[in-house]
Amino acid sequence: MAQYELLLPKMGESVAEATVIKWTKQPGDKIALDETILEIATDKVDSEVPSPVAGTLIKQLFKEDEIAQVGAVIAIIETEESDEAIEVPFVDQIQTEAANNAASQTSSTKPNEDIRDQSEEQVVSKDSSTVIQQPVKETSNRFYSPLVRNIANQEKISLQELETIEGTGAEGRVTKDDLLTYISNKPTKENPKEIISEPIPTAKQPAQSLNGGDEIIEMDRMRKLIAEHMVMSVSTAPHVTSFVEADVTNLVLWREKIKAGFEKREQEKITFTPIFIEAVSRALKDFPMVNVSVNGTQIIKKKDINIGMAAALPNGNLIVPVIKNADQLNLLGLTKAVNDLAGRARTAKLKPDETQNGTFTLTNVGSFGNVMGTPIINQPQVAILAVGAIKKKPAVLETESGDVIAIRHMMFLSLSYDHRVVDGALGGSFVRKVADYLENWDINREV
């Protein structure tokens, strides 16, 4: 018999922790190879953790709703194999990730504290020469994570000043939130009385009146995250929306002509979404200052074009899987990527990395029969495009014989953008360029 320590696996480059949602196996239960043991959630996506070994679950080291760091031991499994026979692929990689993440994140849970402390000590001893800089020096008996030290360095906070901050982390440690709260309340040279000034009153929720038949529904975890993200986006960026109506008759006729043969040949359905993504990718190359993000007073111009596509889930929530390097894919590749991500989004099979690093977002409000919308920007991006339903409408066409009224397939495109960095000329020109690519579709195009 041997005991195997199950580690919380690496789930993405920027994912340092996860919340335990549900244990599907209890102590004493038999576990088959690759059988799901528990379900976890990051701030982006829910995932299942399978067992890399067969055996019996002996101990759960985290309770439901507790937070675990990447690389932390979350369960003990007893196996039939000897210790030498158990092979754990990528253990070194996972442990290195745990060491890097444990010091920059403070868990609010007690289980496995010894392992977390050990990981943090490894980070300090290994990386202090490259991460920790002046004015915070390694002369304190109090532990500060590299993330806290870096913030302190950037804000010119001395070790003596850092010592005065009350910590809310494990064993009274100063967390990132503790430090940021301290900095926000710290008086500045320009406003030395800021710390003793009266707080600005915040808007209060109006009193709710409940009737006997009203039902109170608590938001689930994902809905709370969406709500916080939407409020943050509106409070961060001044939103402006520009609209364009496009004649997509040639595009509609082309798709009707090729969709049956395409599905038979490729075993994939071709929708309008990959076509819209292709047009957006081309327009972003024409207007690269829309493919940016904002960091304070800095504009970060993105090298990659990663298009997020907002997808509604069966439970009513929203998720945005991202097609990486969309400009490098042809229409067939985009179609396969869209169908794959959309299918796995509906079945909660997305990986955390597949919802991150988007540089622009597309949302198809037309799928709900809406003709247009004014979407909220997906921070830290600076623009989001909504495509409306395609409707047959009478339209005026210019011909050699004069103007005529004809039935055409029309749709609205609406671009919401951050007016701090995207002005009306740039935003309007960009959405017009997307419409041009759709209107000038080659009806004889091969795919």
C-alpha positions in Angstrom: 0.0 0.0 0.0 1.1 3.6 -0.7 -0.4 7.0 -0.1 -0.6 9.4 -3.1 -0.9 13.1 -2.5 -3.3 14.7 -5.1 -2.2 18.2 -6.0 -4.4 21.0 -7.3 -3.3 21.0 -10.9 -2.1 24.0 -12.9 -5.1 25.5 -14.7 -3.6 28.4 -16.6 -0.7 30.9 -16.6 -2.5 33.5 -14.5 -4.6 31.1 -12.3 -3.2 30.8 -8.8 -6.0 29.4 -6.8 -9.4 27.7 -7.1 -12.5 27.2 -4.9 -13.6 23.7 -4.1 -17.2 23.5 -5.2 -18.2 19.9 -4.6 -16.5 16.6 -3.6 -17.9 13.8 -5.8 -15.9 11.2 -3.8 -16.0 10.9 0.0 -13.4 9.3 2.3 -13.6 5.5 1.9 -14.9 5.6 -1.7 -13.1 3.6 -4.4 -11.6 5.7 -7.2 -10.8 4.5 -10.7 -8.1 5.9 -12.9 -9.1 9.3 -14.4 -12.4 9.3 -12.4 -13.5 12.8 -11.2 -12.8 13.4 -7.5 -14.0 16.9 -7.1 -15.3 20.0 -8.9 -13.4 23.3 -8.6 -14.0 26.9 -9.8 -11.7 29.7 -10.7 -12.9 33.3 -11.4 -13.5 32.3 -15.0 -14.6 28.7 -15.4 -15.6 25.6 -13.5 -13.6 22.4 -13.9 -13.4 18.8 -12.8 -10.3 17.2 -11.2 -9.7 13.6 -12.2 -7.6 11.1 -10.3 -4.2 10.2 -11.9 -4.2 7.0 -9.9 -6.7 4.2 -8.9 -7.3 3.6 -5.2 -9.3 4.7 -2.2 -9.9 8.3 -1.0 -8.5 8.5 2.5 -8.7 12.2 3.3 -10.0 15.5 2.0 -7.8 18.4 2.9 -10.1 21.2 1.8 -13.8 21.6 2.6 -16.4 22.8 0.1 -16.2 26.6 -0.6 -12.7 26.7 0.7 -9.8 28.1 -1.5 -6.8 26.0 -2.5 -3.6 27.2 -4.1 -2.3 25.7 -7.3 0.1 22.9 -6.4 -1.4 22.4 -2.9 -2.2 18.9 -1.7 -6.0 18.6 -1.7 -6.5 14.9 -1.0 -4.8 11.7 0.1 -5.4 8.5 -2.0 -4.4 5.1 -0.9 -3.2 2.9 -3.8 -2.3 -0.7 -4.3 1.1 0.3 -5.7 4.3 0.8 -3.8 5.7 4.3 -3.5 8.3 3.7 -6.2 5.7 2.4 -8.6 3.6 5.6 -8.5 4.7 7.9 -11.3 3.4 11.5 -11.2 3.9 13.3 -14.5 4.8 17.0 -14.4 5.2 17.0 -10.6 8.2 19.3 -10.7 6.3 21.7 -12.9 3.3 21.7 -10.6 5.4 22.2 -7.5 7.3 25.1 -9.1 3.9 26.7 -10.0 2.8 26.2 -6.4 6.0 27.9 -5.1 5.5 30.9 -7.4 1.8 31.2 -6.6 1.7 30.5 -2.9 3.7 33.5 -1.9 1.6 35.9 -4.0 -1.8 34.7 -2.9 -2.9 34.2 0.7 -5.5 31.5 1.3 -8.2 32.1 3.8 -8.3 28.5 4.8 -6.4 26.6 7.5 -6.0 23.1 5.9 -2.5 22.4 4.4 -1.0 25.5 6.0 2.3 23.8 6.6 2.6 23.0 2.9 1.7 26.6 2.0 4.3 28.0 4.4 6.9 25.7 2.9 6.1 26.9 -0.6 6.3 30.5 0.5 9.8 29.9 2.1 11.0 28.4 -1.2 9.9 31.5 -3.1 11.6 33.9 -0.7 14.9 31.9 -0.6 14.9 31.3 -4.3 13.6 34.4 -5.9 14.3 37.2 -3.3 17.4 38.4 -5.3 15.3 39.1 -8.4 11.9 39.9 -7.0 12.5 41.9 -3.8 14.1 45.3 -4.3 14.8 48.3 -2.2 13.4 50.2 -0.3 11.9 47.1 1.4 14.7 45.0 2.8 14.9 41.4 4.1 15.5 42.5 7.7 12.1 41.8 9.2 11.0 38.8 11.2 7.5 39.3 9.6 6.9 37.5 6.4 5.9 39.5 3.3 5.1 37.8 0.0 7.0 38.9 -3.2 3.8 40.5 -4.5 3.3 42.6 -1.4 7.0 43.6 -1.5 6.9 44.6 -5.2 3.8 46.8 -4.6 5.6 48.4 -1.6 8.7 49.0 -3.7 6.6 50.7 -6.4 4.8 52.9 -3.9 8.1 53.8 -2.0 6.8 52.2 1.2 9.7 51.5 3.7 10.0 48.4 5.7 9.3 50.4 8.9 6.1 51.7 7.3 5.1 48.2 6.2 5.6 46.9 9.7 2.8 49.3 10.9 0.1 47.8 8.5 -2.3 45.5 10.2 -2.6 42.2 8.2 -5.7 40.1 7.7 -4.0 37.1 6.3 -3.0 33.9 7.9 -1.0 34.6 11.2 -1.6 38.3 10.7 0.3 38.5 7.4 -0.2 41.6 5.2 -2.1 40.6 2.0 -2.2 42.5 -1.3 -5.7 43.9 -0.4 -4.4 45.1 3.0 -1.6 47.0 1.3 -3.8 48.5 -1.4 -6.3 49.6 1.2 -3.5 51.3 3.2 -2.2 53.0 0.0 -5.6 54.3 -0.9 -6.1 55.9 2.5 -2.5 57.2 2.7 -2.2 61.0 2.6 -0.4 62.5 -0.3 1.7 65.7 -0.7 -1.0 67.2 -2.8 -3.7 66.4 -0.3 -2.1 65.9 3.2 -5.5 65.9 4.9 -6.9 63.1 2.7 -6.7 60.5 5.4 -8.9 62.5 7.8 -11.3 63.8 5.3 -14.9 62.7 5.4 -15.6 59.6 3.2 -17.6 60.2 0.1 -21.1 58.7 0.6 -21.8 55.8 -1.6 -25.1 55.3 -3.3 -27.4 53.2 -1.2 -29.7 50.5 -2.6 -33.3 51.6 -2.5 -35.4 49.9 0.1 -37.0 46.8 -1.2 -40.7 46.1 -0.8 -41.6 42.4 -0.7 -45.1 40.9 -1.2 -46.2 37.6 0.1 -45.8 35.9 -3.3 -42.4 37.3 -4.1 -39.5 34.8 -4.4 -36.0 35.7 -3.2 -33.2 34.1 -5.2 -29.6 34.3 -4.1 -27.1 34.9 -6.9 -24.9 32.0 -7.6 -21.1 32.4 -7.7 -20.8 33.1 -11.4 -23.6 35.6 -11.4 -21.9 37.5 -8.5 -18.7 37.6 -10.5 -20.5 38.8 -13.6 -22.3 41.5 -11.6 -19.0 42.8 -10.1 -17.3 42.8 -13.4 -20.0 44.7 -15.1 -20.2 47.4 -12.4 -16.4 47.7 -12.5 -16.4 48.1 -16.2 -19.0 50.9 -16.3 -17.3 52.7 -13.4 -13.9 52.4 -15.1 -14.6 53.3 -18.7 -16.8 56.1 -20.2 -18.9 54.1 -22.7 -19.8 55.4 -26.1 -21.7 53.3 -28.7 -21.6 53.8 -32.5 -24.1 52.1 -34.9 -23.9 51.0 -38.5 -26.5 49.2 -40.7 -25.0 46.7 -43.1 -26.4 45.1 -46.2 -25.3 41.4 -45.9 -27.4 40.0 -48.7 -24.4 38.5 -50.6 -23.2 36.9 -47.3 -26.5 35.3 -46.6 -26.9 34.0 -50.1 -23.4 32.6 -50.1 -23.9 30.7 -46.8 -27.2 29.3 -48.0 -25.4 28.0 -51.1 -22.5 26.3 -49.4 -23.7 25.3 -45.9 -25.0 21.8 -46.9 -21.9 20.8 -48.8 -19.6 22.3 -46.1 -21.3 20.3 -43.3 -21.1 17.1 -45.3 -17.4 17.6 -46.1 -16.2 19.0 -42.8 -18.7 17.5 -40.4 -19.1 21.0 -39.0 -22.0 23.5 -39.3 -21.0 26.9 -40.5 -22.7 29.8 -38.7 -22.4 33.5 -39.1 -20.2 33.8 -36.0 -16.9 32.7 -37.6 -17.6 35.0 -40.5 -18.1 38.0 -38.1 -14.9 37.1 -36.3 -13.0 37.0 -39.5 -14.3 40.5 -40.4 -13.4 41.8 -36.9 -9.9 40.4 -37.1 -9.3 42.1 -40.5 -10.6 45.4 -39.2 -8.4 45.2 -36.1 -5.4 44.9 -38.4 -6.6 48.0 -40.2 -7.2 49.9 -36.9 -4.7 48.4 -34.3 -5.5 51.2 -31.8 -8.8 49.4 -31.1 -6.8 46.3 -30.1 -5.4 47.9 -26.9 -5.9 48.0 -23.2 -5.4 50.7 -20.6 -3.1 50.7 -17.6 -3.4 54.0 -15.8 -2.1 56.5 -18.2 -0.5 53.9 -20.4 -2.0 52.4 -23.6 -0.9 48.8 -24.2 -1.0 48.0 -27.9 -1.6 44.3 -28.2 0.5 42.2 -30.6 -2.0 39.3 -30.7 -5.5 39.5 -31.9 -7.5 37.3 -29.5 -11.3 37.5 -30.1 -13.6 36.6 -27.2 -17.1 35.5 -28.1 -19.8 35.9 -25.5 -21.8 32.7 -25.0 -25.0 32.3 -23.0 -25.1 29.3 -20.8 -28.1 27.1 -20.1 -28.4 28.4 -16.6 -28.7 32.0 -17.9 -25.1 33.0 -17.0 -22.6 34.3 -19.5 -19.1 33.1 -20.4 -16.6 34.4 -22.9 -14.3 31.8 -24.5 -11.4 33.3 -26.5 -10.1 32.4 -29.9 -6.4 33.0 -29.7 -4.6 34.5 -32.8 -7.9 34.7 -34.7 -6.3 36.6 -37.5 -4.0 33.7 -38.3 -6.9 31.2 -38.9 -8.8 30.8 -42.1 -12.6 30.5 -42.2 -12.5 26.7 -41.8 -10.2 27.0 -38.7 -12.4 29.8 -37.2 -15.5 27.6 -37.8 -13.9 24.6 -36.0 -12.7 26.8 -33.1 -16.1 28.5 -32.7 -18.0 25.3 -32.7 -15.6 23.6 -30.3 -15.5 26.4 -27.8 -19.3 27.0 -27.9 -20.0 23.3 -27.4 -17.7 22.9 -24.4 -18.9 26.2 -22.9 -22.4 24.8 -22.8 -21.2 21.6 -21.0 -18.8 23.4 -18.6 -15.8 21.7 -20.2 -13.7 24.9 -20.9 -10.2 25.2 -19.5 -9.3 28.4 -17.6 -6.8 29.5 -20.2 -9.6 29.4 -22.9 -11.4 32.3 -21.2 -8.3 34.6 -20.7 -6.2 37.1 -22.6 -8.9 38.3 -25.0 -8.1 41.6 -26.7 -11.6 42.2 -28.2 -15.1 40.8 -27.7 -17.9 39.9 -30.0 -21.5 39.3 -28.8 -24.3 38.1 -31.0 -27.5 39.7 -29.7 -29.2 38.7 -32.9 -29.3 35.1 -31.7 -32.0 36.2 -29.3 -33.9 38.1 -32.0 -32.6 41.5 -31.0 -31.8 43.9 -33.8 -29.1 45.9 -31.8 -27.6 46.3 -28.4 -25.3 48.5 -26.4 -23.0 46.0 -24.7 -20.7 46.7 -21.7 -16.9 46.5 -22.4 -15.2 43.4 -21.2 -12.3 44.9 -19.1 -9.4 45.4 -19.6 -10.3 45.6 -23.3 -11.5 48.9 -24.8 -14.2 47.8 -27.2 -16.9 45.2 -27.8 -19.0 44.7 -30.9 -22.7 43.5 -30.9 -24.1 42.0 -34.0 -27.9 42.1 -34.4 -30.4 39.9 -36.1 -30.4 39.7 -39.9 -33.8 40.9 -41.2 -35.3 41.2 -44.7 -36.1 44.9 -45.3 -36.9 47.1 -48.2 -33.8 49.1 -49.1 -32.9 51.7 -51.8 -30.3 50.5 -54.3 -28.5 52.6 -56.8 -28.5 51.1 -60.3 -27.4 52.3 -63.8 -31.1 52.9 -64.5 -31.7 54.9 -61.3 -32.6 54.1 -57.7 -34.8 51.1 -57.0 -36.4 49.6 -53.9 -35.4 46.0 -53.3 -35.7 43.4 -50.5 -32.3 43.0 -48.8 -30.9 41.2 -45.8 -29.9 44.0 -43.4 -28.3 44.0 -39.9 -27.1 46.5 -37.3 -23.6 46.5 -35.9 -23.1 48.4 -32.6 -19.7 49.1 -31.1 -19.3 50.1 -27.5 -15.9 51.6 -26.8 -13.8 53.3 -24.1 -13.9 57.0 -24.8 -10.7 57.5 -22.7 -8.6 56.1 -25.6 -11.0 55.5 -28.5 -12.6 58.6 -29.9 -15.7 58.8 -32.1 -13.7 59.0 -35.3 -11.7 55.8 -34.5 -14.7 53.9 -33.1 -17.0 54.9 -36.0 -14.4 54.1 -38.6 -13.7 50.7 -37.1 -17.3 49.5 -37.0 -17.8 50.9 -40.6 -14.8 48.8 -41.7 -16.3 45.7 -40.2 -19.5 46.4 -42.1 -17.6 46.9 -45.3 -16.0 43.5 -45.1 -19.4 41.9 -44.6 -21.1 43.9 -47.3 -18.4 43.2 -49.9 -18.5 39.5 -49.4 -17.5 37.4 -52.5 -20.5 35.3 -53.3 -18.3 32.9 -55.2 -15.8 32.4 -52.4 -14.4 28.9 -51.9 -14.0 27.5 -48.4 
